């Protein structure tokens, strides 16, 4: 197994980078790995391994980099640090192409290509993609979410998405939310909370999948 230092040296030699010592130190500082440079890569946490992989990728100062789900399985703190690093790279003029299953991460991008099973569904900025849905989203919480979901979707044809402890419902206007409240009341389902909120990329992605 190789240390952090040795891994970066290996990729420097692979890319034909000469006199890479200063560049390596710069990358170790940039990725916050300086104090771990002598540690074996196999002993690193998931987040630190991703930072090391990024440092190795950047050793020859590329203008564009491709990252495949770089924060999958990474703890929240390392994930936040990783995105700060990527933001700094973007500000320095590096083009970054990333695949991610996390819609909250996709919100950070300048442009998004939504893909399902190899098919391109949408390709635009986050703002344009969200505005294309032409719906409002009502978030509701009830005592029995599964019964509520079945009532709204299967029996009454609304487009809804079940997310953990809440249901997001795509509506044409706020009057439809009042209709849903009446529907729940008629079926003895207690509405614990409700609110109108902005459309998210996750809402759009699921909406487009259902239409496709």
N, C-alpha and C positions, 0 to 999 in steps of 0.2 A: 504494500500500500504506500501511497505517496502523501507527503505533507501538503499543506496549502501552498507553501513556497514552491515545492517541487512540481506540483500540478501546473502552476502558472508558468514555471520555467519550461515544462514540457510543451505547453501550447505556444509559447514564444518561439521555441526552436521549430515547432511544426509549421508555424507561419513565417519562418525566416526572419524573425525580429532580432536584431543585434543590439547589444548594450541595453538590455531590457530592465536592468535593475531599478532605475528611477521610475520607469513606467509601472513596474510591479509594485513598488512602494506606494505610488499614486493610487493604484487600484485597490490595494489593501486598505488604504485610508478611506477611499471613496466608498468601499463596501463594508467598512467597519470590521474588517477581519485582521487588522494589524496585530492585535494582541493574541491572535490564535494562529499565527503564520507557521508555527512549528508543529501544529497538531495534525495528526493523520486524518485524511479526508473521511475515512470510514468511521471515525469517532465523532463527526460533526452532526449537529441536529439537521432536520430537514431544511429549515430556513437558511442555515449557514451553508449547506451544500448547494442550495440554489444561488446564494451570493457568490460562492466560489465558481460555480459554472458560469455566472455572468462575468466575473473577473477574467476567467480564461477566454471567454468570447470577445472581450474588449481589448485584449492585450495588443492587437495589431491595429487598433483605432478604426474599426469599420464604420461606414456611413449608414449602414442599415443592419439591423439584427432581427432574427426570427426566434421567438420564444414560444414553446409549446406548453401551455398550462403551467407556467412557472410557479404559481402559488398554491397549486393543488396539494393538500396534505400539510401545508405550512401553518404554524401557529399564528394567531392574530397579530402579535407584536412583530414577528418577522415579516409577516405579510405587509404590514404598514410600512416597515423599514424598506422593504423591497420596492414598494411603489414610490417611496420618496426618491430612491435611487433612480428608478426609471424616469420619474418626472425631471430630475436633474439632467439625465441623459438627453431627454427630449428638448429641454431648454438649451442644451449645447448643440442642437442641430442633428442629433442622431434619429433616424427614422426607425420606429419600433413596430414590428408586426407581431401580434400576440394572439394566441388562441386561448380562450377561457370559457369555462362553464358558468362563471359567476357574473350575473347581470350587473351587480353593483360595481364590479371592476370595469365592465364594458362602458359604463357611464363616463368613465374617465377619457375614453378614446375620442379622437377627432372624427373618426369615421368607423362605421361598423358594418361588417358583412355577416348577416344572420344566415347560418347554414344548418340544414337538417338532412342527414343521410346523403351528403354530397350535393344537395340541391341548394342553390342560392335563393333565399327567400326575400331578403331585403338588403340594400346597400346604400347607406346614407349616414348623415350625422345623427347622434343620439336625439337631438331636438327634433329633427325632421322625422325620424322613425316614430317617435312618440306621438307627434302631432298627426301622423297618418292614420291613427286608429279611429279618430273622430268619435270618441266615446268619453264618458266620465266614469270614474271608478268609485264605487261605494264599498267601503270596508265595513263589515258587520261581524259582531260576535254574539253567539247565542249559547244557550245551555247545552244544546245537542247539535254540534256542527254537521255531523254526517246526515242526520235527518233533515236538517235545514238545507243542506246542499242537494239532497235528493229531491226535496220538494221544489226548490227553485229551478233546478236544471232539468230533471227527468220529467216532472209533472207540469212545469210551466214554461219551459223552453228558454229561460234566461241563460246568458253566457256567464259562467262563474268559475272561479279558480279557488281551490281549497289550499291554504297555506298554513299549516300548523294549527294555530289557535284562532285563525280568522278565515273569512271568506271574502274574496274580492269579486264584485259583480260589475260587469260592463253594462252601462246604461246609456240611453240616448239623452236623458234629461233627469232632473231631480224629482220630477213627478213620478217617475217609475219607482223611485226609492219609497215613496209613500205607498205605492201599490204593493210593494214587497212587505212593508210593515203591516199592512192590512192582511196580506196573505199569511204571514206568520201568526198574527193574532187569531185569525180564523182557525188555524191548526194548532192552537194552544202551545205555540213555541215562543218562549220569552226572549225578547231582543235585549241584550245586555248593553250593547254600545253600537253606534253607527257614526260614520263620517264620510264625507266626500274628500278624495285625495287625488293628487296628480297621477296620470298614467305612468307606469314604470316600464322599463324595457322588458321585464319579465312578463308583464301583462300583454305587451305587444307580441312577444315571441309566441306565447301560448295561443293568443288570438289568431295569429297568422298560421300556426300549425293546424288549428281547427278548420280554417278556411281552405287550406291547401289540399 
